[in-house]
Amino acid sequence: MIQTWFAVAALALAAFALAVLVMKLPREGLALFGAVLVFGLAGYAWQGSPQVPSAPKPPTAQLGDQGEEMVEGRAALFDQGRRPPDYLVTSDAFARQGRFGDAAGLLQKGLKDNPNDLEGWLALGLALVGHADGFVTPAAVQAFARADAINPQHPGAAYFLGNAYLQSGEVVAARNVWKGLLDRSPPDAPWREGLAADVARLDDMIARAPMLQGQ
């Protein structure tokens, strides 16, 4: 599943490079473009079924769609056979409705009694990014850092933090976070090949776009 996520990231990077190098979107426009691109492709990566014929889908709220993608993407990195704590289940329900502030508030309370819950800290980081309309706040960075400290071998914190930076148009920050993950990943890590390709694409994008080098 992680390999699928990185394959989707490659598509996102290609489209993002087109926006920067060819379409020459202003920096303000990159944030919105990145948010739409990443959330859209993420939803397909986790929920899409290309082998199934297309069918009409009822309209849903945009925030709810984003919340659904956040929850499913994060949960896919953990054992699906275990029962998550009640506060995480309830906060996920809020996030699926696009109620990221409510989700974050509940997670903060739950993590006081469960400070070593890696998935809970990841969920909090994602909820805080969602609550900030896709931008990476200091509180979100701290939540991802807590998750990473619990288990530095788990790719979730670094990957989702880099992904959040990318969606907000902070390409250099995304590259640096992902390069750090790549440097400490085992040689046989299933995500290593895709991650290396993504870092290389970001390096190329930064080299070709002077506007990104000033970030």
Secondary structure as GFF3:
##gff-version 3
##sequence-region A 1 215
A	DSSP	alpha_helix	2	17	.	.	.	ID=ss1
A	DSSP	pi_helix	18	22	.	.	.	ID=ss2
A	DSSP	alpha_helix	27	47	.	.	.	ID=ss3
A	DSSP	alpha_helix	62	75	.	.	.	ID=ss4
A	DSSP	alpha_helix	86	96	.	.	.	ID=ss5
A	DSSP	alpha_helix	100	113	.	.	.	ID=ss6
A	DSSP	alpha_helix	118	131	.	.	.	ID=ss7
A	DSSP	alpha_helix	138	150	.	.	.	ID=ss8
A	DSSP	alpha_helix	156	167	.	.	.	ID=ss9
A	DSSP	alpha_helix	171	184	.	.	.	ID=ss10
A	DSSP	alpha_helix	192	208	.	.	.	ID=ss11
A	DSSP	alpha_helix	210	213	.	.	.	ID=ss12
###
